[in-house]
Amino acid sequence: MSFVQVQCTRCKGVFRDRAGRLQDGYSRQCPSCEVVLFFAEDAPHPFIKRAMRNARKVRKEQREAEAARLGAPQPQAAPSRRFAGRARTPQRSD
């Protein structure tokens, strides 16, 4: 889970929010001054633009890392040391 720093347009305070949430149409209240910030792709304020750009970048990096993780072959697990010793012997036929 990645976070993006957001700077308030009113009090200039900085707080964090999840990158997955910062999408077009999202709104959030500043924890300091309690003004409601609206996040939109065409927002006129540079603080909002920067937060949206950073969130897009973080989401893209997460998608690429997930694709690389899924595309890479899974390493084979070594056998447990607990069972690496003697094998079970067949039953005696007396």
Buried (B, 14 or more C-beta within 10 A) or exposed (E): EBBBEBBBBEEEEEBEBEBBEBBEEBEBEBEEEEEEBEBBEEBEEEBBBBBBEBBBEBBEEBEEEEEEEEEEEEEEEEEEEEEEEEEEEEEEEE
